[in-house]
């Protein structure tokens, strides 16, 4: 019987994933990852092994009838996710902590912990699929197009994909809730979290200031013509495309068009100034191939909820991609990820620089 360590958060997706693994005959152990404490976030849910959502995960494992473990990754999460998050904002980038968490924690530390404890696989409740073709593992979109999470998984490498199972890849969210209800899981109707887990109130600037001791360093707003039009409240309070909270009086709506950390300047302009056709990305990962030897026609997206857009991608060196879209895209943002697709197959992606 193959052993699998299933990540359980206490929510319906991860709980049903573990349930399905047991029903399919795997020797399944449920595990929750403790990622932060109330010293990090106003959310006090990870402060002890008896607090929710750890308690919810423990309950789910008990209802499914599988062993349960808690892994403490607070130190790794602080370094690999929270520190990256705060440093990115302080330098004028807009990070995607879910990508970092998947890359370094769930499919890094958790994956290694599974192998060290004798498990052959890890499993999560992500809506994505893994297939094998010509000796390589492929990452594909989940069947539920509204729930597909392949965007945040593009950094997974061949070794990790070969030891990963996504039990929900072929299901819809409705299917998953119905399975939970039919098996009496108490998480069946549990709502989904929409916020970054360690910033539950959505106040990113406040979080950075509280947890780094950083003091907002005011600077200048300038328009796209170079005119000084006011004072900003600190670079970490702004992101590309932002309109609200600028505090600038103008005849037409103004948006953040670019951020210059070296000179502590935020450039604002009209909506039309937000559009561009090309981007460069680094920290890249390619899945079906090791390198792109020639330009490739793809569809691409520069944020999680954006519809895919036709583009050409070229690999410039071992760790750099250049993507040229057929049509200009709005608010391409440094620090976010560009993810490339061929139909429902993820080609790969990287961090926009």
N, C-alpha and C positions, 0 to 999 in steps of 0.2 A: 504494500500500500504506500503510495507516494505521499510524502509529508509536505504540507504547505502552511506557511505562516500568513494568516489573513489579517490585514490592517482593519481594525474596527474602531470607528470614531463614536459610535452610539447613534449614528444616523441610519436612515432606512437603506441607503444604497450599500454601504459597507456591510451592514448586517445581513442583507439578502445575499450579497456576494458570498459571505461565509456559509450561509445556509445552503446555497446551491453547491458549493464545494463539498460539503458533507454529504449531501444527497447523491453527488456524483461519485462518491466512494473514496474521496481523499481523506487522509489522516490530517485533519485540520485543527490548528490552534489559533484562537483569536488573540490579537494583540493590539493594545492602544499605545500611542506614542505620547509621552508627556513632553511638551514642547516649550512651555514658558510658565512663569509664575505670576502672581499678582504684583510682584515688583516690576514686571515688564508691562503688564496690561491692566486696565481697569476691569477686565474680564477675569474673575477669580476662579474660573472653572478648572484650572489645571494645578491648583495649589496642593492637592493631596490625592492619594490613591482612592479616597472615598468621595471625591467631589465630582460633580457632573462636569464634562461628559464622560469622565472615566467610569463613574458609577453607571451611566447609561450603557457604555460599552460592556461592562461586566455583566449587566442584566441581560443584554442581547446574547452574549456568549452562553450564559446560563440557560436561556430559553432555547437556544439552538442545540445545546448539549455538547459543547466543545470546551476544552481547557482554555484558560485565559491568562495572559501575561501583560505586564506593564513594562515598557522600555523608556528609560529616562534619557532623552536627547536634548535636554534644555541647553547644555553648553554648546553642542554642535549647532542647534537652531539659532542661538544667539549670534554665533560667528558667521554661519553660512547664509542666514536669512535676514535676521534683524539688523545686523551690522551693514550688510549690503544695502538693505532698504534705506537706512538712515544716511549712509554715505552717498548714495545715488541722489537723493533729494537735496542734500547739502551742496552737491556739485552741479545742480541744474538738470539732472536726469530724472526720469519717471520709471521706477523699477516695477517688475512684476514678481512679487515674492512667491506666488504660487509656482511659477516656473523654477525658481531657486529651490523651493522646498522639495519639489518633485526630483529635481536633478541631484540635490545633495543629501536630503534627509530620507524621503520615502523610498527612493530607488538608489540610495547610497548607503547610509548608515543602517536603515531598516533591512535592506537587501543583504548587507554583510552580516547583520545579526541573525537573519534567517539561516544563512549558510553555516554560520558558526554553531548554531543550535541543531544542526542536522537536517534542516528542511531543504528540500530540493527546489521549492518555489516560494515566491511571495504572491499575494493577491490583494487587489484593492477594488473599491467600488467605482472605479472610473468607467465612463461610457466610451470605450475604445476597443479595438480588436487587434489581435496579433496573429499574423499568418506567416507561413514559411514558404519561400519560393527561391529555387535555384541556390539553395544552401544558405540563404540569408533570411533573417527574421524581418518582417515588414510590420510597420505600425499603420493601422487603418482607422478611419473614422468609425465611431459608434453608429449602430443602425438608427438610433433615435437622433435625427438631425438637430432637434432642439436642445438635446443634452450632450451632444458630441463634445468630448474633452481632449481630443487629440492635440489641440493647440498647445496645451500646457505640458504635453508629454514628448514634444519633439526632441528633447535632449537625451532621450534614452538610447543607450548604446547596445550593440549586438549581445554582449555578455549579459546585460540586465534583461533585455527582451527575452532571451532564451530561458530565463528563470522566473518569468512573470506570467500571471494569469489574470485576465480581465473577465470575470464571469458574466458581467452585465453588458458586454459589447454588442450582443445581438438582441437586446431587450429595449423596450421603451420604459419611460418613467412610470407610466400607468401599469405596465406589466409588473414592475418591481413593487409598487405599492400593493397591488393585488396579491402578489406572492406573500408579502409581509402580513397582510390582513388574513389570508387563508391559513397562515401558520401561527396566528395569534401573537405576533411580535408587537411589543408595546411601542416600538418606534415607528409603526406603520404610518401614522399620520403626522409624524414629527416634521416641522417646517424646516426649510433649508436656510442655512446661513448665507447671506449675500455680502458680508463684509470680510475684510482681511481679518483672520482669526485673532491676531494680537492687537488689532486696533478696532475693536467692536463698535466704537462710537463714530468711526470714520474721520476723526480729527487727526490726520497724519502729521500736520505741523505741530500740534500740541504733543503728540506722542514723541516726536523727535526731540522737542525741547525738554520734555520731562525726563526722558531716558538717556539723553546724552549731555544734559546740562548746557546745550547750545543756546546762545542768546541770539535772537533775531538781529541780523545786521542789515539795517536799511540800506537801500541803494536807489538807483534812478530808473524810472520808466523812460524809455525813449520810443518815438514812433519809427516807422520804417524809413523815414526821411532823415533820421538822426536828430530830431528835435527833442529836447528835454521836456517832458510833460508831467512830471510828478515824481513822488517818492514811493518806492515799494517797501514792503515790510519784511523782506528776507526771502532769498531764493527758494527755500524749501516750501514756501507757501504757494508756489505756482507750477503749472504744468502746461505743455503746449496745447493750444485750443481753448484754454480756460477763459471764460468771460466774466463769471460772477466773482465778486469779492475783490475786484481790482481797485475800486475806489477812485476812478478817474471820470471826470465829467467830459463828455465829448458829444458831438452832434450825431455821430453814428456809433453803433456797437463796436467795441474794441476787444480783441482777443490776444492772448499771449502767442506770439509767433516764433520767438526764439529766446533762449536764456544764455547769457554770457557770464559764466562763473568767474572767469579771470578778472573781469572788470566790474563784477557785481551789478550787471545791467539786465533788465527785462525789456525785450522789444515787443511792442504791441502794434497791431494794425487791423485792417479790415479782414473779414472772413476770407476774401479771395487771396489774401497773402499767405494763407495756411496751406495752400495746395502745392505739391511737388510731385515729380514723376520718378525720382530715383532715390535710393538709399544704399548705405553700406552697412554691413553687419559683421560682427566678429563673435568670438566664442561659439563657433558654428558646430553643428553636428549634422551629418548626413547618414541616412539609414539604409536605403537600398543599395548604395554605392559608397566607396571610400572617398572618391573625388569626382568632380564634374569636369570632364576633359574638354567640353565644348559648351556653348550657350544652350540652355534648356528652356523650352516653353513650359510654364507652370501657371497655376493660380496661386495667389499669395494673399495673406492677411496680416495687417500690422497691429491688430488688437483682437482680443478674444472674440468679441461679439460682431466684428466686422464681416460682412459677406466677402468671400474670396474674389480677388480681382486678377484679370489676365496680366501676365508679366513675363519678362525674360530674365533668367538668372545666370550670372557668370561667376565662376570661382576665380578670384584674383590671386590668391596664394593659399597656403595650407589652412589658414584660419580667417579668411575674408571672403565674403560674398558681396556682389553688387547686384541689386535688383532694379530693373527698369520696368515700370508699369506702362501699360498701353495708354492709360488715362491718368491725369494727375490725381493724387490721393490727398485727402484732408488730414492735417495734423499728424504727419509721421513724426514719431516722438522718440528721442534718444533715451535708451534704457529699456524700452519695450522690446518685444520679440517680433520678428518677422518669421512666419511659418509658411513653408512651400508645400504644395500639393500637386499630385498627378491623379486626377479623379478623386477616389477616396483613400489614396495612399499618401502618407506623409513622406515627402522627399527629405525634409530636414528643416533647419532654420538657424537663427542666430540672434544676438542682441544688437539692436540698431544703435550705431554709433554716429 
